[in-house]
Each structure stands twice: as C-alpha cells, then as structure tokens.
Amino acid sequence: MLDLSFLRKISKGDSKKMKRYISLYLEVTPGTFQEMEKNIAERDWEQLRINAHSLKPQADFMGLADLKEHLMGIEEAVQSSKIQAIDALFTAAQSRHLEAMDFLEKALSDLSAQ
C-alpha cells in the first residue's frame, strides 16, 4: 500500500523530521487535489499538468509509487492532448491519495506516540 522506507532514509530515521514531512503532505495535498478538480472543471489543462507535476515529489517521499504513476499519466495526457483519459486518471489518483491520507494520519499518530 504505502512504503515509508524512503521517508525513513531521507530523514535518517529521525521521527521529528518524518512527522514534519508527513504533516506537510497532509496539509498541502488536499488543497492541490481541490485545485486539480477545479482545473478539470474549467478545462485548464496546463494548470492541471503543473499541479500534477508538483505532487510527484511528495508522492515519492511518502512511498506512493502508484499515485506518482497516476500523476505522471495526467501530465502525459495533457501533453499529448488525450483529454478523454484525464477523468479516469484523476479519479484513480484522488482515490489513492484519500487512502494514503488515512494511512499517513495513523502513521503520524504512531510517531507522535513514540
């Protein structure tokens, strides 16, 4: 589902740093997904591509390889004008993001309890 080993590695196992990265993801990504929804509704494909691109490093840090793949798919769909694929890609990305939010909230809680 979610692999926090990269996050552990870049934070050198420091739970305070891990909590900061997880908190950042939990704070920033929901707004970016809302922006992406708005981009789709307004057919602002370039801004959608930019927003998808901006989330890729965060997905990497959290070990969300499948979310990163969906985001890359959105970027590619915009770049190649395959607009009909965007809704399905966004739905998959958003679904994965929501699953990750639950997991990361629990991980943050567990780190705070240590």
Secondary structure by P-SEA (a helix, b strand, c coil): cccaaaaaaaacccaaaaaaaaaaaaccaaaaaaaaaaaaaacaaaaaaaaaaaaaaaaaaacaaaaaaaaaaaaaaaaaccccaaaaaaaaaaaaaaaaaaaaaaaaaaaaac
